[in-house]
């Protein structure tokens, strides 16, 4: 038991040191342009600048409703959550799971498909497609399973779309996504440790999907998720589609393949939210606690 506790506690110090090095830009294990913290800030400023220069909803204020709340969510979900315990719990959970497989089934290596010998580009492409596909199915579960929907409501409490709404979500979603993705990803022997470019590409698509922009990328709309498509995912009135539509994260093609696409008309001025949204608290603490309160709509 002590080894798991040590793993948990070490997770605090390791992530704290990592975040401190990101803040100070003081490391020698990766190139300067892969500073995750400042890359996220730069990406956010660029997309925010684009939506301010080319707004789809002309009357929406530059500092839209809940702008600063969403900015806080962005930094909390990507950095502070790991700092306050997730990194340690995640490391401990992985060790417990691996020990369970080893002690119960004699499985000491989950790798079923070794692709480390493939080209760098091919591995990155496979990683991007696989993660997005798993995320698409997880996203559907968040809408179909009532327990999970209680957490996902936080993301759907957005009333005005903007880039930072991309990362307004309950911290429990991180646990759900990562838990579902762990085994499939562990079964593929990736030889590349640095997926920074792919991850930033996915973040850019997510920022743009939520931005105040009227883009659909023309013929590429059937491949990549886009603002005109994703706004319907947040629509309060989805007609007969009570479990949601347009679940795409980076790619829209899964929705077209599995018939969950829905763009009935131009959605620029549609009402966003969900039935019962008035029960959702307005602040971060209240929204973090609300899903755990029984009988809350």
QUIRA-V398036 format. One record per backbone hydrogen bond with DSSP energy under -1.0 kcal/mol. NH is the residue of the N-H (numbers start at 1). CO is the residue of the C=O. Records with the same first field share a line. If there is no record, write none. Layout:
NH=CO + CO
//
This chain:
5=1
6=2
7=3
8=4
9=5
10=6
11=7
13=9
14=10
15=11
16=12
17=13
18=14
19=15
20=16
21=17
22=18
23=19
24=20
26=21
34=31
35=32
39=35
40=36
41=37
42=38
43=39
44=40
45=41
46=42
47=43
48=44
49=45
50=46
51=47
52=48
53=49
54=50
56=212
60=57
64=62
67=64
70=66
71=67
72=68
73=69
74=70
75=71
76=72
77=73
78=74
79=75
80=75
81=76
83=79
84=80
86=81
87=82
89=85
90=86
91=87
92=88
93=89
94=90
95=91
96=92
97=93
98=94
99=95
100=96
101=97
102=98
103=99
104=100
105=101
107=101
112=187
113=187
118=115
123=119
124=120
125=121
126=122
127=123
128=124
129=125
130=126
131=127
132=128
133=129
134=130
135=131
136=132
137=133
138=134
139=135
140=136
141=137
142=138
144=140
145=141
149=145
150=146
152=148
153=149
154=151
156=152
157=154
158=155
165=162
166=163
167=164
168=165
169=167
173=170
175=171
176=172
177=173
178=174
179=175
180=176
181=177
182=178
185=181
186=182
187=183
188=185
189=113
190=188
199=195
200=196
201=197
202=198
203=199
204=200
205=201
206=202
207=203
208=204
209=205
210=206
213=211
220=217
221=218
222=219
223=220
224=220
225=250
228=215
230=226
231=227
233=230
236=271
241=238
242=240
244=241
246=260
252=223
253=223
255=252
256=252
257=253
258=254
260=255
270=267
273=234
277=274
279=276
280=277
287=283
288=284
289=285
290=286
292=289
293=290
296=293
//
